[in-house]
């Protein structure tokens, strides 16, 4: 079909962010965004991104390039560039050259260590491919979303999701899959936000610095497969104590590895440490609560749904916690309108 006859349509998709319980930290191929290890995460409901994409000859901005809007305003150049490069991948797949208009809104603070890029690129992958006339399988979407953000591969799917590192050079097997759907286990993730604004160093440069300079990096890589086996079994057995233990171990090892980089990478702040202490106090008092921390200062606490009010109250009383969110498991990326 010629581009003159291309059936331009606007497609809106949403995707939830996901929080890794077994982390990946480092890439085996930066160009293809291939992770050095597998990972296991929980996709969250009502916390993510909504993206609308339209390919058309009149979609370009004043500079002739894709028009990228974030929150209704022109996106800052770095983010717009990432989106435009991702759209080039979609255009190659669809054999079109049309510019696109992209409108994105986030319910997740951007670049703060709350996986906003995971939700954003998962929603973009689905909306852009459908707007380009493609109907990719979830596995194909996962591989594509990974090119925009490594963790976006997981947000294509709902519930508990495992991401494979893969072994192929082309990355075709570095994709995610659901191991337990969003209705499988009634758990909650309580998010204690301990700072405002963007983090000091982005995940990608921090991973690269860690891989190049941390003496602990080889040990980190070696430990992940056993953590994945443990976490997978814990999810399938609905064993919160077992899953919580591996989540805390994975998070603290990841941050220890980054802390040993040169120069050192430290994402935590005093409120992060105070919130960790709160979680340990909860557990000592009989409440099953377990923390994880991504590349940022915020603490996420995994607990049973029935215990969420107790965990919320304790975190709210923790010095330095500025905001609390309690989130349930959620579905994968999905189309909400097309036409």
VEXBADREN-598947 format. One line per field, with one value per residue (C-alpha): residue number from 1; residue in three letters; chain; x, z, y. Coordinates in steps of 0.2 Angstrom, whole numbers. Example, Ala and Ser with C-alpha at 12.3 -4.5 7.8 and 13.67 -1.06 7.14 Angstrom:
! VEXBADREN-598947
i <- [1,2]
aa <- [ala,ser]
ch <- [A,A]
east <- [62,68]
up <- [39,36]
north <- [-22,-5]
//
This chain:
! VEXBADREN-598947
i <- [1,2,3,4,5,6,7,8,9,10,11,12,13,14,15,16,17,18,19,20,21,22,23,24,25,26,27,28,29,30,31,32,33,34,35,36,37,38,39,40,41,42,43,44,45,46,47,48,49,50,51,52,53,54,55,56,57,58,59,60,61,62,63,64,65,66,67,68,69,70,71,72,73,74,75,76,77,78,79,80,81,82,83,84,85,86,87,88,89,90,91,92,93,94,95,96,97,98,99,100,101,102,103,104,105,106,107,108,109,110,111,112,113,114,115,116,117,118,119,120,121,122,123,124,125,126,127,128,129,130,131,132,133,134,135,136,137,138,139,140,141,142,143,144,145,146,147,148,149,150,151,152,153,154,155,156,157,158,159,160,161,162,163,164,165,166,167,168,169,170,171,172,173,174,175,176,177,178,179,180,181,182,183,184,185,186,187,188,189,190,191,192,193,194,195,196,197,198,199,200,201,202,203,204,205,206,207,208,209,210,211,212,213,214,215,216,217,218,219,220,221,222,223,224,225,226,227,228,229,230,231,232,233,234,235,236,237,238,239,240,241,242,243,244,245,246,247,248,249,250,251,252,253,254,255,256,257,258,259,260,261,262,263,264,265,266,267,268,269,270,271,272,273,274,275,276,277,278,279,280,281,282,283,284,285,286,287,288,289,290,291,292,293,294,295,296,297,298,299,300,301,302,303,304,305,306,307,308,309,310,311,312,313,314,315,316,317,318,319,320,321,322,323,324,325,326,327,328,329,330,331,332,333,334,335,336,337,338,339]
aa <- [unk,unk,unk,unk,unk,unk,unk,unk,unk,unk,unk,unk,unk,unk,unk,unk,unk,unk,unk,unk,unk,unk,unk,unk,unk,unk,unk,unk,unk,unk,unk,unk,unk,unk,unk,unk,unk,unk,unk,unk,unk,unk,unk,unk,unk,unk,unk,unk,unk,unk,unk,unk,unk,unk,unk,unk,unk,unk,unk,unk,unk,unk,unk,unk,unk,unk,unk,unk,unk,unk,unk,unk,unk,unk,unk,unk,unk,unk,unk,unk,unk,unk,unk,unk,unk,unk,unk,unk,unk,unk,unk,unk,unk,unk,unk,unk,unk,unk,unk,unk,unk,unk,unk,unk,unk,unk,unk,unk,unk,unk,unk,unk,unk,unk,unk,unk,unk,unk,unk,unk,unk,unk,unk,unk,unk,unk,unk,unk,unk,unk,unk,unk,unk,unk,unk,unk,unk,unk,unk,unk,unk,unk,unk,unk,unk,unk,unk,unk,unk,unk,unk,unk,unk,unk,unk,unk,unk,unk,unk,unk,unk,unk,unk,unk,unk,unk,unk,unk,unk,unk,unk,unk,unk,unk,unk,unk,unk,unk,unk,unk,unk,unk,unk,unk,unk,unk,unk,unk,unk,unk,unk,unk,unk,unk,unk,unk,unk,unk,unk,unk,unk,unk,unk,unk,unk,unk,unk,unk,unk,unk,unk,unk,unk,unk,unk,unk,unk,unk,unk,unk,unk,unk,unk,unk,unk,unk,unk,unk,unk,unk,unk,unk,unk,unk,unk,unk,unk,unk,unk,unk,unk,unk,unk,unk,unk,unk,unk,unk,unk,unk,unk,unk,unk,unk,unk,unk,unk,unk,unk,unk,unk,unk,unk,unk,unk,unk,unk,unk,unk,unk,unk,unk,unk,unk,unk,unk,unk,unk,unk,unk,unk,unk,unk,unk,unk,unk,unk,unk,unk,unk,unk,unk,unk,unk,unk,unk,unk,unk,unk,unk,unk,unk,unk,unk,unk,unk,unk,unk,unk,unk,unk,unk,unk,unk,unk,unk,unk,unk,unk,unk,unk,unk,unk,unk,unk,unk,unk,unk,unk,unk,unk,unk,unk,unk,unk,unk,unk,unk,unk]
ch <- [A,A,A,A,A,A,A,A,A,A,A,A,A,A,A,A,A,A,A,A,A,A,A,A,A,A,A,A,A,A,A,A,A,A,A,A,A,A,A,A,A,A,A,A,A,A,A,A,A,A,A,A,A,A,A,A,A,A,A,A,A,A,A,A,A,A,A,A,A,A,A,A,A,A,A,A,A,A,A,A,A,A,A,A,A,A,A,A,A,A,A,A,A,A,A,A,A,A,A,A,A,A,A,A,A,A,A,A,A,A,A,A,A,A,A,A,A,A,A,A,A,A,A,A,A,A,A,A,A,A,A,A,A,A,A,A,A,A,A,A,A,A,A,A,A,A,A,A,A,A,A,A,A,A,A,A,A,A,A,A,A,A,A,A,A,A,A,A,A,A,A,A,A,A,A,A,A,A,A,A,A,A,A,A,A,A,A,A,A,A,A,A,A,A,A,A,A,A,A,A,A,A,A,A,A,A,A,A,A,A,A,A,A,A,A,A,A,A,A,A,A,A,A,A,A,A,A,A,A,A,A,A,A,A,A,A,A,A,A,A,A,A,A,A,A,A,A,A,A,A,A,A,A,A,A,A,A,A,A,A,A,A,A,A,A,A,A,A,A,A,A,A,A,A,A,A,A,A,A,A,A,A,A,A,A,A,A,A,A,A,A,A,A,A,A,A,A,A,A,A,A,A,A,A,A,A,A,A,A,A,A,A,A,A,A,A,A,A,A,A,A,A,A,A,A,A,A,A,A,A,A,A,A,A,A,A,A,A,A]
east <- [0,7,8,-4,-17,-11,-26,-21,-29,-26,-23,-22,-14,-11,2,6,23,32,43,57,58,73,83,93,107,119,117,125,122,119,114,100,96,99,100,115,103,85,73,56,44,26,16,5,-13,-18,0,8,7,-6,0,-9,0,-5,5,1,8,2,8,26,31,38,55,48,51,39,28,30,20,22,8,1,17,31,43,60,73,81,64,58,74,71,53,59,72,59,47,60,60,41,43,56,44,29,39,32,41,27,30,20,11,13,4,9,4,11,4,22,35,47,66,63,67,48,50,41,50,44,26,30,38,26,12,21,26,8,0,13,13,-6,-6,6,-5,5,-3,12,10,14,31,35,29,40,55,51,47,64,73,65,68,74,60,47,48,40,25,18,12,2,4,21,32,49,61,74,91,92,107,105,115,100,90,75,74,77,58,46,32,18,21,6,-8,-14,-28,-17,-12,-20,-4,0,15,16,27,35,41,56,61,55,63,74,87,106,111,100,99,108,124,124,123,137,148,144,148,165,171,163,173,157,149,154,147,131,129,133,120,104,100,98,87,76,73,69,57,48,45,39,27,19,18,11,25,26,41,51,48,51,68,74,67,77,92,92,89,103,115,111,114,130,136,133,140,156,157,171,165,152,133,122,103,97,94,91,72,76,86,72,59,70,71,52,49,61,51,35,42,49,31,23,18,25,32,47,56,64,72,75,88,81,78,60,56,43,35,27,14,-3,-18,-25,-9,-8,-16,-4,11,4,2,20,27,17,25,42,53,56,42,34,20,12,4,-3,-5,-12,-6,-12,-14,-2,-2,-19,-28,-41,-47,-43,-50]
up <- [0,-5,9,-1,3,20,32,45,62,80,92,111,122,141,151,169,176,184,198,198,212,205,197,181,181,166,148,137,121,123,105,106,124,129,148,155,166,168,179,188,191,196,184,193,191,189,188,171,155,141,124,108,91,73,57,44,32,42,59,58,69,62,60,49,62,73,84,102,116,134,146,132,129,118,125,131,117,125,128,111,103,111,105,87,87,93,80,67,72,69,53,47,52,43,28,30,31,37,52,68,81,99,114,131,149,164,181,186,191,177,179,198,200,198,181,171,155,157,155,143,130,132,128,114,106,106,100,87,79,78,71,58,53,62,73,83,96,114,112,97,106,121,110,102,118,125,112,120,138,145,158,145,139,155,155,139,151,167,185,189,174,170,158,149,146,131,122,104,97,88,105,98,114,126,129,144,149,162,176,186,180,190,199,204,221,232,236,237,233,245,237,249,239,248,237,223,206,195,201,200,187,175,175,158,162,180,173,161,175,187,173,169,186,200,207,213,196,191,207,204,187,195,209,198,191,208,213,198,202,220,215,202,214,228,216,210,228,234,247,253,265,252,238,250,256,238,233,247,243,225,228,241,231,216,226,234,216,211,227,223,206,203,206,218,214,228,225,243,255,274,271,261,276,288,278,277,296,297,286,297,313,305,301,319,325,315,299,283,274,262,253,236,229,210,203,214,232,234,244,238,250,246,257,258,253,271,278,267,279,293,281,275,292,297,281,283,300,294,293,276,267,256,248,248,235,237,221,216,202,185,167,153,139,130,117,124,108,89,75]
north <- [0,17,30,41,28,24,23,35,32,37,23,26,13,12,2,0,2,-13,-15,-28,-40,-49,-35,-34,-21,-21,-24,-37,-27,-8,-6,-19,-15,-33,-36,-45,-55,-61,-52,-54,-41,-36,-25,-13,-6,12,18,20,29,33,36,41,39,44,42,55,67,81,74,82,97,113,105,91,78,68,79,72,80,75,81,92,102,99,85,90,86,71,62,67,60,43,42,47,34,21,26,23,5,4,13,0,-14,-7,-1,17,34,45,56,53,63,56,62,54,57,49,45,40,53,54,49,46,28,23,14,27,22,4,10,23,13,-2,9,17,0,-5,11,15,-3,-3,14,9,-6,-19,-33,-40,-54,-50,-58,-48,-32,-37,-38,-21,-12,-18,-8,8,3,-14,-15,-10,-28,-33,-20,-28,-42,-41,-48,-57,-57,-65,-57,-68,-62,-73,-79,-74,-60,-53,-52,-62,-72,-58,-56,-57,-69,-69,-82,-78,-66,-50,-60,-74,-67,-53,-43,-25,-14,1,14,26,41,49,63,74,78,67,56,61,48,39,20,17,27,20,2,5,13,-1,-15,-6,-2,-11,-26,-34,-34,-52,-58,-49,-58,-75,-73,-68,-85,-93,-78,-80,-99,-94,-80,-90,-104,-92,-84,-100,-106,-89,-89,-71,-74,-83,-70,-55,-63,-64,-47,-39,-49,-44,-26,-24,-33,-22,-6,-13,-17,1,8,0,8,21,34,27,27,30,32,31,46,47,43,28,21,26,17,1,2,4,-12,-22,-16,-21,-38,-40,-35,-49,-40,-48,-34,-34,-20,-17,-2,2,14,29,33,27,11,-1,-13,-30,-36,-45,-34,-36,-29,-14,-2,-7,-4,12,19,14,22,38,40,38,54,60,50,63,53,36,25,8,-2,-19,-30,-25,-30,-28,-15,-13,-3,8,17,15,25]
//
